[in-house]
């Protein structure tokens, strides 16, 4: 068995590079995922998806 260890400076660099996505980034990612899932011939627009997400988020806040 080998005794390999990752140097601490590399571990520190990895920790510093980790960034939690912002709410806007998560929303954009959700819109992109949905648009990719529904297909181009569905007739659903990006604005439709954004509106549906907004409505869903509003409902979730009322429940919470």
PDB file of N, CA, C and O in Angstrom:
ATOM      1  N   UNK A   1       0.817  -1.181   0.000  1.00  0.00           N
ATOM      2  CA  UNK A   1       0.000   0.000   0.000  1.00  0.00           C
ATOM      3  C   UNK A   1       0.862   1.247   0.000  1.00  0.00           C
ATOM      4  O   UNK A   1       1.852   1.321   0.728  1.00  0.00           O
ATOM      5  N   UNK A   2       0.493   2.228  -0.813  1.00  0.00           N
ATOM      6  CA  UNK A   2       1.276   3.459  -0.855  1.00  0.00           C
ATOM      7  C   UNK A   2       0.756   4.445   0.183  1.00  0.00           C
ATOM      8  O   UNK A   2      -0.373   4.339   0.662  1.00  0.00           O
ATOM      9  N   UNK A   3       1.583   5.374   0.504  1.00  0.00           N
ATOM     10  CA  UNK A   3       1.252   6.377   1.514  1.00  0.00           C
ATOM     11  C   UNK A   3       1.183   7.751   0.851  1.00  0.00           C
ATOM     12  O   UNK A   3       1.843   8.691   1.295  1.00  0.00           O
ATOM     13  N   UNK A   4       0.381   7.866  -0.213  1.00  0.00           N
ATOM     14  CA  UNK A   4       0.263   9.131  -0.937  1.00  0.00           C
ATOM     15  C   UNK A   4      -0.635  10.091  -0.177  1.00  0.00           C
ATOM     16  O   UNK A   4      -1.662   9.698   0.376  1.00  0.00           O
ATOM     17  N   UNK A   5      -0.232  11.353  -0.158  1.00  0.00           N
ATOM     18  CA  UNK A   5      -1.040  12.388   0.475  1.00  0.00           C
ATOM     19  C   UNK A   5      -1.050  13.614  -0.432  1.00  0.00           C
ATOM     20  O   UNK A   5      -0.044  13.947  -1.059  1.00  0.00           O
ATOM     21  N   UNK A   6      -2.182  14.265  -0.490  1.00  0.00           N
ATOM     22  CA  UNK A   6      -2.299  15.491  -1.271  1.00  0.00           C
ATOM     23  C   UNK A   6      -1.677  16.631  -0.472  1.00  0.00           C
ATOM     24  O   UNK A   6      -1.979  16.804   0.709  1.00  0.00           O
ATOM     25  N   UNK A   7      -0.811  17.407  -1.117  1.00  0.00           N
ATOM     26  CA  UNK A   7      -0.189  18.529  -0.410  1.00  0.00           C
ATOM     27  C   UNK A   7      -1.246  19.516   0.101  1.00  0.00           C
ATOM     28  O   UNK A   7      -2.252  19.763  -0.564  1.00  0.00           O
ATOM     29  N   UNK A   8      -1.006  20.061   1.263  1.00  0.00           N
ATOM     30  CA  UNK A   8      -1.963  20.959   1.898  1.00  0.00           C
ATOM     31  C   UNK A   8      -2.250  22.186   1.038  1.00  0.00           C
ATOM     32  O   UNK A   8      -3.387  22.657   1.023  1.00  0.00           O
ATOM     33  N   UNK A   9      -1.270  22.717   0.330  1.00  0.00           N
ATOM     34  CA  UNK A   9      -1.508  23.909  -0.495  1.00  0.00           C
ATOM     35  C   UNK A   9      -2.495  23.613  -1.626  1.00  0.00           C
ATOM     36  O   UNK A   9      -3.250  24.494  -2.037  1.00  0.00           O
ATOM     37  N   UNK A  10      -2.489  22.369  -2.129  1.00  0.00           N
ATOM     38  CA  UNK A  10      -3.464  22.004  -3.155  1.00  0.00           C
ATOM     39  C   UNK A  10      -4.863  21.853  -2.553  1.00  0.00           C
ATOM     40  O   UNK A  10      -5.847  22.269  -3.164  1.00  0.00           O
ATOM     41  N   UNK A  11      -4.955  21.275  -1.387  1.00  0.00           N
ATOM     42  CA  UNK A  11      -6.242  21.165  -0.704  1.00  0.00           C
ATOM     43  C   UNK A  11      -6.815  22.550  -0.406  1.00  0.00           C
ATOM     44  O   UNK A  11      -8.013  22.780  -0.567  1.00  0.00           O
ATOM     45  N   UNK A  12      -5.959  23.462   0.027  1.00  0.00           N
ATOM     46  CA  UNK A  12      -6.404  24.834   0.305  1.00  0.00           C
ATOM     47  C   UNK A  12      -6.887  25.519  -0.972  1.00  0.00           C
ATOM     48  O   UNK A  12      -7.879  26.248  -0.947  1.00  0.00           O
ATOM     49  N   UNK A  13      -6.201  25.291  -2.077  1.00  0.00           N
ATOM     50  CA  UNK A  13      -6.599  25.891  -3.351  1.00  0.00           C
ATOM     51  C   UNK A  13      -7.958  25.342  -3.804  1.00  0.00           C
ATOM     52  O   UNK A  13      -8.788  26.084  -4.330  1.00  0.00           O
ATOM     53  N   UNK A  14      -8.173  24.057  -3.600  1.00  0.00           N
ATOM     54  CA  UNK A  14      -9.462  23.467  -3.956  1.00  0.00           C
ATOM     55  C   UNK A  14     -10.590  24.051  -3.115  1.00  0.00           C
ATOM     56  O   UNK A  14     -11.657  24.366  -3.643  1.00  0.00           O
ATOM     57  N   UNK A  15     -10.368  24.195  -1.839  1.00  0.00           N
ATOM     58  CA  UNK A  15     -11.382  24.775  -0.963  1.00  0.00           C
ATOM     59  C   UNK A  15     -11.693  26.211  -1.359  1.00  0.00           C
ATOM     60  O   UNK A  15     -12.851  26.627  -1.332  1.00  0.00           O
ATOM     61  N   UNK A  16     -10.674  26.964  -1.723  1.00  0.00           N
ATOM     62  CA  UNK A  16     -10.875  28.353  -2.121  1.00  0.00           C
ATOM     63  C   UNK A  16     -11.616  28.459  -3.451  1.00  0.00           C
ATOM     64  O   UNK A  16     -12.307  29.446  -3.700  1.00  0.00           O
ATOM     65  N   UNK A  17     -11.474  27.448  -4.302  1.00  0.00           N
ATOM     66  CA  UNK A  17     -12.100  27.475  -5.627  1.00  0.00           C
ATOM     67  C   UNK A  17     -13.574  27.099  -5.587  1.00  0.00           C
ATOM     68  O   UNK A  17     -14.316  27.393  -6.524  1.00  0.00           O
ATOM     69  N   UNK A  18     -13.999  26.458  -4.521  1.00  0.00           N
ATOM     70  CA  UNK A  18     -15.392  26.037  -4.410  1.00  0.00           C
ATOM     71  C   UNK A  18     -16.262  27.265  -4.187  1.00  0.00           C
ATOM     72  O   UNK A  18     -16.038  28.044  -3.260  1.00  0.00           O
ATOM     73  N   UNK A  19     -17.251  27.424  -5.045  1.00  0.00           N
ATOM     74  CA  UNK A  19     -18.131  28.581  -4.968  1.00  0.00           C
ATOM     75  C   UNK A  19     -19.569  28.088  -5.044  1.00  0.00           C
ATOM     76  O   UNK A  19     -19.934  27.351  -5.960  1.00  0.00           O
ATOM     77  N   UNK A  20     -20.360  28.489  -4.100  1.00  0.00           N
ATOM     78  CA  UNK A  20     -21.773  28.143  -4.135  1.00  0.00           C
ATOM     79  C   UNK A  20     -22.461  29.023  -5.177  1.00  0.00           C
ATOM     80  O   UNK A  20     -22.222  30.230  -5.221  1.00  0.00           O
ATOM     81  N   UNK A  21     -23.304  28.436  -6.007  1.00  0.00           N
ATOM     82  CA  UNK A  21     -23.996  29.241  -7.022  1.00  0.00           C
ATOM     83  C   UNK A  21     -24.985  30.210  -6.364  1.00  0.00           C
ATOM     84  O   UNK A  21     -25.581  29.913  -5.329  1.00  0.00           O
ATOM     85  N   UNK A  22     -25.138  31.360  -6.990  1.00  0.00           N
ATOM     86  CA  UNK A  22     -26.095  32.348  -6.508  1.00  0.00           C
ATOM     87  C   UNK A  22     -27.500  31.913  -6.895  1.00  0.00           C
ATOM     88  O   UNK A  22     -27.675  31.001  -7.703  1.00  0.00           O
ATOM     89  N   UNK A  23     -28.493  32.563  -6.318  1.00  0.00           N
ATOM     90  CA  UNK A  23     -29.888  32.264  -6.652  1.00  0.00           C
ATOM     91  C   UNK A  23     -30.145  32.507  -8.138  1.00  0.00           C
ATOM     92  O   UNK A  23     -30.858  31.737  -8.782  1.00  0.00           O
ATOM     93  N   UNK A  24     -29.567  33.574  -8.679  1.00  0.00           N
ATOM     94  CA  UNK A  24     -29.742  33.873 -10.107  1.00  0.00           C
ATOM     95  C   UNK A  24     -29.108  32.799 -10.986  1.00  0.00           C
ATOM     96  O   UNK A  24     -29.670  32.418 -12.013  1.00  0.00           O
ATOM     97  N   UNK A  25     -27.948  32.317 -10.584  1.00  0.00           N
ATOM     98  CA  UNK A  25     -27.287  31.264 -11.357  1.00  0.00           C
ATOM     99  C   UNK A  25     -28.099  29.970 -11.318  1.00  0.00           C
ATOM    100  O   UNK A  25     -28.224  29.284 -12.332  1.00  0.00           O
ATOM    101  N   UNK A  26     -28.646  29.639 -10.157  1.00  0.00           N
ATOM    102  CA  UNK A  26     -29.477  28.440 -10.044  1.00  0.00           C
ATOM    103  C   UNK A  26     -30.740  28.570 -10.887  1.00  0.00           C
ATOM    104  O   UNK A  26     -31.170  27.609 -11.525  1.00  0.00           O
ATOM    105  N   UNK A  27     -31.324  29.751 -10.887  1.00  0.00           N
ATOM    106  CA  UNK A  27     -32.527  29.988 -11.690  1.00  0.00           C
ATOM    107  C   UNK A  27     -32.214  29.841 -13.178  1.00  0.00           C
ATOM    108  O   UNK A  27     -32.956  29.179 -13.904  1.00  0.00           O
ATOM    109  N   UNK A  28     -31.128  30.448 -13.634  1.00  0.00           N
ATOM    110  CA  UNK A  28     -30.719  30.332 -15.038  1.00  0.00           C
ATOM    111  C   UNK A  28     -30.459  28.878 -15.416  1.00  0.00           C
ATOM    112  O   UNK A  28     -30.810  28.437 -16.510  1.00  0.00           O
ATOM    113  N   UNK A  29     -29.841  28.144 -14.501  1.00  0.00           N
ATOM    114  CA  UNK A  29     -29.567  26.732 -14.753  1.00  0.00           C
ATOM    115  C   UNK A  29     -30.874  25.943 -14.865  1.00  0.00           C
ATOM    116  O   UNK A  29     -31.000  25.059 -15.712  1.00  0.00           O
ATOM    117  N   UNK A  30     -31.840  26.266 -14.009  1.00  0.00           N
ATOM    118  CA  UNK A  30     -33.141  25.584 -14.064  1.00  0.00           C
ATOM    119  C   UNK A  30     -33.852  25.877 -15.374  1.00  0.00           C
ATOM    120  O   UNK A  30     -34.409  24.976 -16.000  1.00  0.00           O
ATOM    121  N   UNK A  31     -33.832  27.133 -15.786  1.00  0.00           N
ATOM    122  CA  UNK A  31     -34.478  27.513 -17.050  1.00  0.00           C
ATOM    123  C   UNK A  31     -33.827  26.768 -18.212  1.00  0.00           C
ATOM    124  O   UNK A  31     -34.520  26.233 -19.077  1.00  0.00           O
ATOM    125  N   UNK A  32     -32.510  26.735 -18.230  1.00  0.00           N
ATOM    126  CA  UNK A  32     -31.798  26.042 -19.310  1.00  0.00           C
ATOM    127  C   UNK A  32     -32.120  24.553 -19.326  1.00  0.00           C
ATOM    128  O   UNK A  32     -32.315  23.967 -20.391  1.00  0.00           O
ATOM    129  N   UNK A  33     -32.175  23.940 -18.144  1.00  0.00           N
ATOM    130  CA  UNK A  33     -32.490  22.520 -18.064  1.00  0.00           C
ATOM    131  C   UNK A  33     -33.892  22.242 -18.598  1.00  0.00           C
ATOM    132  O   UNK A  33     -34.097  21.304 -19.368  1.00  0.00           O
ATOM    133  N   UNK A  34     -34.846  23.057 -18.186  1.00  0.00           N
ATOM    134  CA  UNK A  34     -36.230  22.864 -18.632  1.00  0.00           C
ATOM    135  C   UNK A  34     -36.340  23.072 -20.133  1.00  0.00           C
ATOM    136  O   UNK A  34     -36.982  22.281 -20.823  1.00  0.00           O
ATOM    137  N   UNK A  35     -35.722  24.128 -20.644  1.00  0.00           N
ATOM    138  CA  UNK A  35     -35.776  24.391 -22.082  1.00  0.00           C
ATOM    139  C   UNK A  35     -35.175  23.235 -22.871  1.00  0.00           C
ATOM    140  O   UNK A  35     -35.687  22.874 -23.931  1.00  0.00           O
ATOM    141  N   UNK A  36     -34.097  22.656 -22.362  1.00  0.00           N
ATOM    142  CA  UNK A  36     -33.488  21.516 -23.031  1.00  0.00           C
ATOM    143  C   UNK A  36     -34.349  20.271 -22.970  1.00  0.00           C
ATOM    144  O   UNK A  36     -34.274  19.411 -23.848  1.00  0.00           O
ATOM    145  N   UNK A  37     -35.165  20.174 -21.934  1.00  0.00           N
ATOM    146  CA  UNK A  37     -36.000  18.989 -21.744  1.00  0.00           C
ATOM    147  C   UNK A  37     -37.278  19.016 -22.565  1.00  0.00           C
ATOM    148  O   UNK A  37     -37.760  17.966 -22.990  1.00  0.00           O
ATOM    149  N   UNK A  38     -37.836  20.205 -22.796  1.00  0.00           N
ATOM    150  CA  UNK A  38     -39.135  20.277 -23.470  1.00  0.00           C
ATOM    151  C   UNK A  38     -39.024  20.157 -24.987  1.00  0.00           C
ATOM    152  O   UNK A  38     -39.997  19.793 -25.647  1.00  0.00           O
ATOM    153  N   UNK A  39     -37.884  20.450 -25.533  1.00  0.00           N
ATOM    154  CA  UNK A  39     -37.719  20.334 -26.978  1.00  0.00           C
ATOM    155  C   UNK A  39     -38.094  21.607 -27.711  1.00  0.00           C
ATOM    156  O   UNK A  39     -38.908  22.400 -27.238  1.00  0.00           O
ATOM    157  N   UNK A  40     -37.491  21.789 -28.865  1.00  0.00           N
ATOM    158  CA  UNK A  40     -37.669  23.025 -29.629  1.00  0.00           C
ATOM    159  C   UNK A  40     -39.057  23.152 -30.234  1.00  0.00           C
ATOM    160  O   UNK A  40     -39.526  24.270 -30.451  1.00  0.00           O
ATOM    161  N   UNK A  41     -39.718  22.058 -30.508  1.00  0.00           N
ATOM    162  CA  UNK A  41     -41.020  22.110 -31.169  1.00  0.00           C
ATOM    163  C   UNK A  41     -42.190  22.151 -30.180  1.00  0.00           C
ATOM    164  O   UNK A  41     -43.343  21.990 -30.581  1.00  0.00           O
ATOM    165  N   UNK A  42     -41.906  22.363 -28.909  1.00  0.00           N
ATOM    166  CA  UNK A  42     -42.957  22.351 -27.886  1.00  0.00           C
ATOM    167  C   UNK A  42     -43.785  23.639 -27.890  1.00  0.00           C
ATOM    168  O   UNK A  42     -44.919  23.651 -27.413  1.00  0.00           O
ATOM    169  N   UNK A  43     -43.224  24.709 -28.422  1.00  0.00           N
ATOM    170  CA  UNK A  43     -43.923  25.991 -28.398  1.00  0.00           C
ATOM    171  C   UNK A  43     -43.736  26.746 -27.091  1.00  0.00           C
ATOM    172  O   UNK A  43     -44.246  27.855 -26.930  1.00  0.00           O
ATOM    173  N   UNK A  44     -43.009  26.150 -26.165  1.00  0.00           N
ATOM    174  CA  UNK A  44     -42.751  26.809 -24.877  1.00  0.00           C
ATOM    175  C   UNK A  44     -41.553  27.726 -25.037  1.00  0.00           C
ATOM    176  O   UNK A  44     -40.510  27.327 -25.557  1.00  0.00           O
ATOM    177  N   UNK A  45     -41.718  28.964 -24.583  1.00  0.00           N
ATOM    178  CA  UNK A  45     -40.635  29.937 -24.684  1.00  0.00           C
ATOM    179  C   UNK A  45     -39.897  30.043 -23.356  1.00  0.00           C
ATOM    180  O   UNK A  45     -40.368  29.581 -22.317  1.00  0.00           O
ATOM    181  N   UNK A  46     -38.745  30.657 -23.425  1.00  0.00           N
ATOM    182  CA  UNK A  46     -37.959  30.914 -22.213  1.00  0.00           C
ATOM    183  C   UNK A  46     -38.775  31.770 -21.237  1.00  0.00           C
ATOM    184  O   UNK A  46     -38.731  31.551 -20.026  1.00  0.00           O
ATOM    185  N   UNK A  47     -39.509  32.732 -21.765  1.00  0.00           N
ATOM    186  CA  UNK A  47     -40.348  33.588 -20.920  1.00  0.00           C
ATOM    187  C   UNK A  47     -41.430  32.766 -20.220  1.00  0.00           C
ATOM    188  O   UNK A  47     -41.742  33.018 -19.056  1.00  0.00           O
ATOM    189  N   UNK A  48     -42.005  31.784 -20.922  1.00  0.00           N
ATOM    190  CA  UNK A  48     -43.005  30.905 -20.309  1.00  0.00           C
ATOM    191  C   UNK A  48     -42.411  30.160 -19.113  1.00  0.00           C
ATOM    192  O   UNK A  48     -43.029  30.071 -18.052  1.00  0.00           O
ATOM    193  N   UNK A  49     -41.222  29.635 -19.301  1.00  0.00           N
ATOM    194  CA  UNK A  49     -40.557  28.872 -18.250  1.00  0.00           C
ATOM    195  C   UNK A  49     -40.238  29.783 -17.066  1.00  0.00           C
ATOM    196  O   UNK A  49     -40.467  29.411 -15.915  1.00  0.00           O
ATOM    197  N   UNK A  50     -39.713  30.969 -17.345  1.00  0.00           N
ATOM    198  CA  UNK A  50     -39.381  31.905 -16.276  1.00  0.00           C
ATOM    199  C   UNK A  50     -40.628  32.302 -15.489  1.00  0.00           C
ATOM    200  O   UNK A  50     -40.585  32.418 -14.264  1.00  0.00           O
ATOM    201  N   UNK A  51     -41.731  32.507 -16.193  1.00  0.00           N
ATOM    202  CA  UNK A  51     -42.982  32.866 -15.524  1.00  0.00           C
ATOM    203  C   UNK A  51     -43.467  31.707 -14.643  1.00  0.00           C
ATOM    204  O   UNK A  51     -43.888  31.922 -13.507  1.00  0.00           O
ATOM    205  N   UNK A  52     -43.406  30.495 -15.166  1.00  0.00           N
ATOM    206  CA  UNK A  52     -43.843  29.329 -14.394  1.00  0.00           C
ATOM    207  C   UNK A  52     -42.976  29.141 -13.150  1.00  0.00           C
ATOM    208  O   UNK A  52     -43.485  28.809 -12.080  1.00  0.00           O
ATOM    209  N   UNK A  53     -41.678  29.353 -13.289  1.00  0.00           N
ATOM    210  CA  UNK A  53     -40.792  29.236 -12.131  1.00  0.00           C
ATOM    211  C   UNK A  53     -41.110  30.311 -11.093  1.00  0.00           C
ATOM    212  O   UNK A  53     -41.090  30.042  -9.892  1.00  0.00           O
ATOM    213  N   UNK A  54     -41.397  31.513 -11.547  1.00  0.00           N
ATOM    214  CA  UNK A  54     -41.752  32.596 -10.627  1.00  0.00           C
ATOM    215  C   UNK A  54     -43.026  32.266  -9.861  1.00  0.00           C
ATOM    216  O   UNK A  54     -43.101  32.476  -8.650  1.00  0.00           O
ATOM    217  N   UNK A  55     -44.025  31.752 -10.566  1.00  0.00           N
ATOM    218  CA  UNK A  55     -45.283  31.382  -9.919  1.00  0.00           C
ATOM    219  C   UNK A  55     -45.053  30.264  -8.902  1.00  0.00           C
ATOM    220  O   UNK A  55     -45.602  30.296  -7.800  1.00  0.00           O
ATOM    221  N   UNK A  56     -44.252  29.291  -9.271  1.00  0.00           N
ATOM    222  CA  UNK A  56     -43.959  28.174  -8.386  1.00  0.00           C
ATOM    223  C   UNK A  56     -43.208  28.654  -7.142  1.00  0.00           C
ATOM    224  O   UNK A  56     -43.482  28.197  -6.032  1.00  0.00           O
ATOM    225  N   UNK A  57     -42.271  29.569  -7.329  1.00  0.00           N
ATOM    226  CA  UNK A  57     -41.508  30.105  -6.207  1.00  0.00           C
ATOM    227  C   UNK A  57     -42.400  30.908  -5.267  1.00  0.00           C
ATOM    228  O   UNK A  57     -42.231  30.849  -4.049  1.00  0.00           O
ATOM    229  N   UNK A  58     -43.351  31.660  -5.827  1.00  0.00           N
ATOM    230  CA  UNK A  58     -44.284  32.426  -5.017  1.00  0.00           C
ATOM    231  C   UNK A  58     -45.152  31.495  -4.171  1.00  0.00           C
ATOM    232  O   UNK A  58     -45.401  31.769  -2.997  1.00  0.00           O
ATOM    233  N   UNK A  59     -45.603  30.413  -4.761  1.00  0.00           N
ATOM    234  CA  UNK A  59     -46.424  29.439  -4.028  1.00  0.00           C
ATOM    235  C   UNK A  59     -45.619  28.789  -2.915  1.00  0.00           C
ATOM    236  O   UNK A  59     -46.130  28.563  -1.818  1.00  0.00           O
ATOM    237  N   UNK A  60     -44.363  28.491  -3.201  1.00  0.00           N
ATOM    238  CA  UNK A  60     -43.505  27.843  -2.200  1.00  0.00           C
ATOM    239  C   UNK A  60     -43.294  28.763  -1.004  1.00  0.00           C
ATOM    240  O   UNK A  60     -43.264  28.298   0.136  1.00  0.00           O
ATOM    241  N   UNK A  61     -43.148  30.055  -1.249  1.00  0.00           N
ATOM    242  CA  UNK A  61     -42.951  31.005  -0.148  1.00  0.00           C
ATOM    243  C   UNK A  61     -44.200  31.095   0.719  1.00  0.00           C
ATOM    244  O   UNK A  61     -44.093  31.258   1.935  1.00  0.00           O
ATOM    245  N   UNK A  62     -45.387  30.993   0.115  1.00  0.00           N
ATOM    246  CA  UNK A  62     -46.625  31.050   0.882  1.00  0.00           C
ATOM    247  C   UNK A  62     -46.772  29.850   1.795  1.00  0.00           C
ATOM    248  O   UNK A  62     -47.302  29.972   2.900  1.00  0.00           O
ATOM    249  N   UNK A  63     -46.308  28.692   1.348  1.00  0.00           N
ATOM    250  CA  UNK A  63     -46.422  27.467   2.112  1.00  0.00           C
ATOM    251  C   UNK A  63     -45.418  27.457   3.263  1.00  0.00           C
ATOM    252  O   UNK A  63     -45.716  26.953   4.346  1.00  0.00           O
ATOM    253  N   UNK A  64     -44.246  28.007   3.032  1.00  0.00           N
ATOM    254  CA  UNK A  64     -43.173  27.981   4.033  1.00  0.00           C
ATOM    255  C   UNK A  64     -43.403  28.895   5.196  1.00  0.00           C
ATOM    256  O   UNK A  64     -42.573  28.962   6.102  1.00  0.00           O
TER     257      UNK A  64
END
